[in-house]
Amino acid sequence: MAAAPDGSFHYEVEKSTDEIAGKVTNVKFHGRLVSDTSGEIKELVKPLIAAGGRILLDLSDVNYLDSSGLGTLVGLKVSAIKEGYCRLELVNLSPRVQELLRLTNLKQLFSS
């Protein structure tokens, strides 16, 4: 687990194996996904994409997502699609994040 100095952002990573999906990595984010935390998110998830498997980004405890945070998630999804080694999914979206994805026409990107 890593935490920002003010405690506003942190995450937990849990790795497991599923008989059907193979390697599964669950990353649960807490706090704010904003420009200040975008670099840390990329540093965490990029190597997971290269390692392959199924990556679940759990946003159930994300209380704020700005355009930089959203851009980071889109970039990671595009990287996962390009690499072809893994399946990156957003899970446990709050109603606010769901609405943001709908308004930005990104809901379909993250449902594939």
N, C-alpha and C positions, 0 to 999 in steps of 0.2 A: 504494500500500500504506500502511496505517496501523498503528501499533503502540501498545499500552498502555505506560506508563512502565516497568513491570517486565518487559515482553516476553512476558507470558503470553497475550496475545491479539493477533492481527493477521489481515489478510485480503489477498487479491489479487483484482483485478477484471480480467476479460478479456472484451472485446466482440468479437463476430464476426457474420457473416451466414451463414445456412443457406438453401439453395434452397427447402427445404420449409417450415421454421419461420419464416423471415425473420430478424429481429434476435434474437440470442442473447447473453445476458450470463451469464457464469460467475463466481460469487463463491466463492472457496475460503477457508473459515475455518480458522484455526489456533489451538489453545489451548482456552480455556474460554469457553463461552457461558453467562454467569451474570448476575446482577442488575447487576453493575458494567459489563458490556459491552452490555447490552440496548439502552440508548439509542443507542449508536454503531451497532449493527446496524440499528435502525429508521431512523436518519438516512441510512444508506447505501442501504438497500433501498427505502424508500418512494418516492424519486424514480424509481427503476428501474421500479417498478410503474406509475407515472403515464406513463412513456415507452413502455410496452407491450413486446411481444415475448415471448420465452421467457427466464425467469430460472432458472438452476440454482444452488442453494445446495449447495455441495460440503462435506460434513461429514466427509470421510475423515480429517482431521487434528484433529478436535475430541476432546479427551481428557476433557472434563467438560461436562455439560449439566444445569443445575438447573431448578427450576420457572419461574423468571423467564425463562431462556433459551428454554425450551419454550413459555411463554406468548407470548414475542415472535415465535417462528416461527409459532405458531397465528394470532396477530393479523395477521401479514404475509400468510399464506395467505388468511385471510378478506378482507383488503383487496384482494388480487389477484382473488378470486372476485367481490367486489362491483363493483370497477372494470371488470372484464371486458376490459381491454385487454391482459392478459398471462396467461401460464401460469407459475406459480411451482412449482418442483419441488425436493424434497430429493433429493440424489444421493450415492452412495458412503457410505452410512450404516454406521457401525461396528456390530458385533453388540450392543453396549451401548445405542446410540441406537435401534436397531431394537426391542430388547426394551422400552425405555422407551415407545416409541410404541405397542407392542402392549399393555402394561400399562395405559396411559392411554386406550385405545380411540381413539387418534388416527391409527393406521396408515391407515385408510380415507380420512381427510380428505386426507392427503398423497399418496395414490395416485390422486387424481382430478385 
